[in-house]
Amino acid sequence: MTTALIIGLSILLVATSMILVVLILLHRGKGGGLSDLFGGGVTSSIGGSSVAEKNLDRLTIAVGAVWAASIVAVGLLVRTGG
């Protein structure tokens, strides 16, 4: 029973990791960093912070919370010998 739970949480961890990478890459660069070196500063922000960006932020935070919770759960299950 517990090994199935560990496997399920590990699959959830891998899936949320991949989703989190994609969501972070979808964010617009804020400028003033290494992205300017590679041409990231060339684009201009037309509308500022749009509804889509706010929803992307919320989705990224939610997936990050699930990711963190699955790390803690897998760690506790493995540590207790579950």
Backbone as a ProteinNet text record, in pm:
[ID]
protein_1_A
[PRIMARY]
MTTALIIGLSILLVATSMILVVLILLHRGKGGGLSDLFGGGVTSSIGGSSVAEKNLDRLTIAVGAVWAASIVAVGLLVRTGG
[TERTIARY]
82.4	0	86.5	183.7	264.7	361.8	406.5	494.5	417.2	290.1	207.7	188.4	176	162	290.7	403.4	532.4	550.1	514.1	525.5	431	309.6	213.5	259.6	312.5	363	488.3	569.8	688	648.6	546.5	496.2	439.1	364.8	312.2	425.3	531.9	647.3	714.7	731.9	793.7	703.2	572.7	479.3	474.7	466.5	462	595.1	704.4	834.5	838.4	791	790.4	694.7	577.4	480.6	536.7	605.8	663.9	772	851.8	954.6	888.5	784.8	715.3	651.2	586.2	520.8	621.1	735.6	836.8	893.4	910.6	961.5	859.9	732.2	629.6	624.7	681.5	679	762.1	717.5	790.5	908.1	1021.1	1137.8	1117.3	1169.5	1152.5	1261.1	1363	1468.7	1575.3	1686.6	1792.3	1878.9	1880.8	1961.3	2034.8	2058	2129.3	2047.9	1912.7	1829.2	1856.3	1900.3	1933.8	2055	2145.2	2264.9	2229.9	2125.7	2085.9	1969.4	1939.3	1832.9	1698.8	1693.2	1566.3	1513.6	1599.4	1557.2	1506.3	1506.1	1464	1313.3	1238.1	1093.2	1043.1	934.8	876.7	747.4	722.7	599.3	490	388.3	282.5	175.6	123.1	9.1	40.2	165.3	197.7	162.9	97.7	60.9	-81.3	-95.7	-227	-291.8	-416.1	-489.6	-425	-376.4	-312.6	-187.5	-111.4	9.7	-25.4	-129.4	-171.2	-219.6	-294.5	-340.3	-223.1	-123.8	-4.1	72.3	78.6	142.9	70.7	-61.5	-140.3	-124.4	-125	-109.4	29.2	130.7	267.1	280.2	219.2	224.5	150.8	36.3	-41	35.1	93.7	171.2	295.5	356.1	471.6	435.7	316.8	272.3	248.6	187.8	167.9	303	396.4	530.7	600.2	593.4	657.3	591.6	459	388.6	423.6	439.1	473.6	616.8	706.2	843	842.2	768.1	761.2	698.3	590.7	521.1	610.4	678	767.6	881.8	937.3	1044.9	1003.6	884.7	835.7	807.2	748.5	718.6	844.7	944	1069.5	1144.9	1141.9	1216.2	1154.6	1023.2	959	959.9	1009.1	1016.8	886.9	797.1	664.6	662
-120	0	125.8	131.3	252.2	264.9	152.4	163.3	218.1	181.9	237.9	387.8	430.3	572.7	647.9	587.5	650.8	661.5	556.8	560.7	666	671.3	771.2	913.1	937.2	1071.2	1104.3	1004.8	1028.5	1065.1	999.4	1034.5	1175.3	1209.7	1345.9	1446.9	1412.3	1501.1	1524.9	1420.4	1435.3	1517.5	1490.2	1562.8	1710.9	1741.8	1882.9	1952.7	1879.1	1938.5	1983	1896.8	1932.4	2047.9	2044	2152.3	2283	2277.7	2397.6	2457.9	2374.3	2424.6	2498.2	2439.4	2502.3	2633.8	2634.5	2757	2867.8	2834.1	2935.7	2990.7	2905.4	2952.6	3038.9	3024.5	3106.2	3248.7	3272.1	3406.2	3502	3624.6	3727.4	3773.2	3796.3	3844.5	3986.1	4017.8	4151	4247.1	4195.6	4280.9	4310.6	4365	4405.1	4291.7	4181.3	4069.4	4004.7	3877	3801.3	3790.4	3804.5	3794.9	3909.5	4024.9	4137.4	4107	4026	3990.7	3912.2	3830.1	3747	3805.1	3932.8	3996	3996.8	3964.2	3964.5	4103.7	4202.1	4338.9	4413.9	4350.6	4417	4435.1	4341.4	4348.9	4457.1	4520.5	4625.2	4575.3	4617.6	4577.3	4675.9	4627.3	4713.8	4738.8	4631.4	4646.9	4634.7	4624.4	4606.7	4467.4	4460.4	4331.6	4296.9	4197.8	4161.5	4054.9	4024.4	3921.8	3785.2	3761.6	3633.2	3613.5	3720.1	3709	3683.1	3748	3726.1	3582.7	3531.6	3393.4	3296.6	3328.6	3245.8	3245.4	3360.9	3367.9	3280.4	3288.8	3209.2	3059.6	3022.6	2881.5	2830.4	2913.2	2874.3	2855.2	2943.9	2931.8	2806.3	2777.7	2659	2530.7	2523	2403.6	2392.3	2506	2503.9	2454.1	2488.2	2440.3	2289.5	2239.3	2093.8	2023.6	2083.3	2026.9	2018.6	2127.1	2129.3	2028.8	2020.2	1925.5	1781.6	1753.9	1616.8	1582.3	1679.5	1655.2	1620	1698	1672.6	1536.4	1504	1376.1	1257.8	1264.6	1154.9	1143	1254.7	1250.8	1188.7	1224.6	1166.5	1018	978.1	836.6	752.8	804.6	730	725.7	835.8	842.9	748.9	739.6	655.1	508.9	481.7	343.5	291	385.1	350.8	255.2
0	0	0	89.9	98.5	-17.8	-73.6	-190.1	-309.6	-320.1	-427.2	-407.2	-282.6	-252.2	-284.9	-252.6	-284.8	-435.4	-507.7	-654.5	-712.4	-662.5	-710.1	-683.4	-563	-530.9	-612.2	-641.8	-725.1	-867.5	-918.9	-1053	-1051.9	-945.3	-932.4	-924.7	-855	-842.3	-977.1	-1054.1	-1186.9	-1279.3	-1275.6	-1361.8	-1325.1	-1195.5	-1156.1	-1181.8	-1177.2	-1209.7	-1355.3	-1444.3	-1586.7	-1614.9	-1551.6	-1570.9	-1517.5	-1404.3	-1345.1	-1433.9	-1495.9	-1588.8	-1705.4	-1762	-1874.5	-1831.3	-1716.3	-1669.3	-1641.4	-1584.6	-1558.4	-1688.9	-1787.4	-1916.1	-1990.9	-1959.7	-2024	-1970.3	-1853	-1795.9	-1879.8	-1882.3	-1954.8	-1869.7	-1933.5	-1861.2	-1812.5	-1695.6	-1638.1	-1683.8	-1749.4	-1801.6	-1697.3	-1743.9	-1654	-1603.5	-1672.4	-1625.9	-1740.5	-1726.1	-1827.4	-1955.4	-1945.5	-2064.8	-2162	-2111.1	-2199.1	-2285.9	-2235.7	-2310.5	-2436.3	-2429	-2541	-2619.3	-2601.7	-2679.2	-2610.8	-2484.7	-2413.4	-2385.3	-2387.4	-2358.7	-2479.2	-2595.5	-2718.6	-2722.5	-2666.8	-2671	-2577.7	-2617.1	-2534	-2472.1	-2350.2	-2284.5	-2322.9	-2390.2	-2441.7	-2336.1	-2279.1	-2190.4	-2043.6	-2006.5	-1866.4	-1819	-1705.1	-1647.4	-1688.7	-1772.9	-1824.4	-1737.2	-1766.9	-1694.1	-1716.2	-1837.2	-1866.6	-1782.4	-1762.8	-1680.7	-1534.6	-1485.3	-1346.6	-1327.1	-1424.3	-1415.9	-1425.7	-1508.3	-1519.4	-1387.6	-1321.5	-1190.5	-1089	-1086.9	-992.5	-1018.8	-1146.4	-1182.3	-1144.4	-1164.8	-1129.4	-978.5	-900.7	-755.1	-709	-769.3	-731	-762.9	-881.6	-919.1	-831.3	-798.4	-708.9	-569.2	-521.9	-390.4	-392.6	-500.4	-513.4	-522.2	-594.5	-608.7	-473	-395.1	-263	-168.5	-172.9	-86	-122.2	-250.5	-289.8	-250.1	-251.3	-204.3	-55.5	22.2	166	192.8	121.3	143.3	107.4	-5.7	-44.8	55.2	97.3	195	327	374.4	499.9	486.6	374.8	356	344.3	275	259.9	393.1	465.3	591.6	697.9	699.2	800.3	759.3	642.4	596.4	542.1	505.9	457.4	346.8
[MASK]
++++++++++++++++++++++++++++++++++++++++++++++++++++++++++++++++++++++++++++++++++

